[in-house]
Amino acid sequence: MNETTASQYGTATPAGTGTYVLVPGFWLGAWAWEKVTARLRAAGHHVHPVTLTGLGDRAHPATPETDLETHIQDIVDTIVRADLHDVILVAHSGAGAPVTGAADRVPGRIARVVYVDSGPLADGMTQLDMNEPEWNAFIERRVAERGGGTAYPPLSWEEQEKAGASTEGLGEAERALFAARATAQPYRTMTQPLRLTGAADHLPKTLVACSFPLEQVHAMIAAGHPFFAALAGPEWSFAELPTGHWPMFSRPADLADLLGALAGRS
């Protein structure tokens, strides 16, 4: 298992040119990747940031039936309609589930799957399966009381930290941007089980740890933790970018350089 740190990437121009599909986590649209996208494109890469159905500037097409399969299809459509190949498919946070599903649907078009402060879900799991029962009870109340039973509204910064999402590196400008542009997450994307065929199991994959140390990740893998055991395979490599849970806001240039350095790697 290979490991790197952000400092090893520096600001050098990437050795190869890559094709990137960037998928943001809960409450975010393609706008969240703006600084990362600009830097990758300036380095010669082809970049396709995605806004999933029900979020950002695609909030209006959402219906109560918008679910995980909807978001998987959004990503697949981005890749297929643009006829993209050798894609470096990047998931941030809660995008881990739809990105894993999309890679499973079109594995022949994917060069690498990258999880930024995120991770894959196993077949049959839902996003809620990753949480403690007490937090799921909070989410259910939030959806019922503020989301009309169909949407999970954005959390306050205090609630984010209570959920375990580090806000390190976020200044007033970044917090204000998030608050102004975040939109409610379609709830069925969190409750529908992910269905996989295993077609993407052996694709190269990279975990970028931001708000938790790699030492902790490796300890969980070694212990056989059910959420980390899958990361023990030879297809996995690891990188560390110490910051909070939203590196596209707190360290966008470093994140872009890290992602850019993955182009051309086998």
Secondary structure in CASP SS format (residue, H / E / C, confidence):
PFRMAT SS
TARGET T0000
AUTHOR 0000-0000-0000
METHOD secondary structure of the structure
MODEL  1
M C 1.00
N C 1.00
E E 1.00
T E 1.00
T E 1.00
A H 1.00
S H 1.00
Q H 1.00
Y C 1.00
G C 1.00
T C 1.00
A C 1.00
T C 1.00
P C 1.00
A C 1.00
G C 1.00
T C 1.00
G C 1.00
T E 1.00
Y E 1.00
V E 1.00
L E 1.00
V E 1.00
P C 1.00
G C 1.00
F C 1.00
W C 1.00
L C 1.00
G C 1.00
A H 1.00
W H 1.00
A H 1.00
W H 1.00
E H 1.00
K H 1.00
V H 1.00
T H 1.00
A H 1.00
R H 1.00
L H 1.00
R H 1.00
A H 1.00
A C 1.00
G C 1.00
H C 1.00
H E 1.00
V E 1.00
H E 1.00
P E 1.00
V C 1.00
T C 1.00
L C 1.00
T C 1.00
G C 1.00
L C 1.00
G H 1.00
D H 1.00
R H 1.00
A C 1.00
H C 1.00
P C 1.00
A C 1.00
T C 1.00
P C 1.00
E C 1.00
T C 1.00
D E 1.00
L H 1.00
E H 1.00
T H 1.00
H H 1.00
I H 1.00
Q H 1.00
D H 1.00
I H 1.00
V H 1.00
D H 1.00
T H 1.00
I H 1.00
V H 1.00
R H 1.00
A C 1.00
D C 1.00
L C 1.00
H C 1.00
D C 1.00
V E 1.00
I E 1.00
L E 1.00
V E 1.00
A E 1.00
H E 1.00
S H 1.00
G H 1.00
A H 1.00
G H 1.00
A H 1.00
P H 1.00
V H 1.00
T H 1.00
G H 1.00
A H 1.00
A H 1.00
D H 1.00
R H 1.00
V C 1.00
P H 1.00
G H 1.00
R H 1.00
I E 1.00
A E 1.00
R E 1.00
V E 1.00
V E 1.00
Y E 1.00
V E 1.00
D C 1.00
S C 1.00
G C 1.00
P C 1.00
L C 1.00
A C 1.00
D C 1.00
G C 1.00
M C 1.00
T C 1.00
Q H 1.00
L H 1.00
D H 1.00
M H 1.00
N C 1.00
E C 1.00
P H 1.00
E H 1.00
W H 1.00
N H 1.00
A H 1.00
F H 1.00
I H 1.00
E H 1.00
R H 1.00
R H 1.00
V H 1.00
A H 1.00
E H 1.00
R H 1.00
G C 1.00
G C 1.00
G C 1.00
T C 1.00
A E 1.00
Y E 1.00
P C 1.00
P C 1.00
L C 1.00
S C 1.00
W H 1.00
E H 1.00
E H 1.00
Q H 1.00
E H 1.00
K H 1.00
A C 1.00
G C 1.00
A C 1.00
S C 1.00
T C 1.00
E C 1.00
G C 1.00
L C 1.00
G C 1.00
E H 1.00
A H 1.00
E H 1.00
R H 1.00
A H 1.00
L H 1.00
F H 1.00
A H 1.00
A H 1.00
R H 1.00
A C 1.00
T C 1.00
A C 1.00
Q E 1.00
P E 1.00
Y C 1.00
R H 1.00
T H 1.00
M H 1.00
T H 1.00
Q C 1.00
P C 1.00
L C 1.00
R C 1.00
L C 1.00
T C 1.00
G C 1.00
A C 1.00
A C 1.00
D C 1.00
H C 1.00
L C 1.00
P C 1.00
K E 1.00
T E 1.00
L E 1.00
V E 1.00
A E 1.00
C C 1.00
S C 1.00
F C 1.00
P C 1.00
L H 1.00
E H 1.00
Q H 1.00
V H 1.00
H H 1.00
A H 1.00
M H 1.00
I H 1.00
A H 1.00
A H 1.00
G C 1.00
H C 1.00
P C 1.00
F C 1.00
F C 1.00
A H 1.00
A H 1.00
L H 1.00
A H 1.00
G C 1.00
P C 1.00
E C 1.00
W E 1.00
S E 1.00
F E 1.00
A E 1.00
E E 1.00
L C 1.00
P C 1.00
T C 1.00
G C 1.00
H C 1.00
W C 1.00
P H 1.00
M H 1.00
F H 1.00
S H 1.00
R C 1.00
P H 1.00
A H 1.00
D H 1.00
L H 1.00
A H 1.00
D H 1.00
L H 1.00
L H 1.00
G H 1.00
A C 1.00
L C 1.00
A C 1.00
G C 1.00
R C 1.00
S C 1.00
END
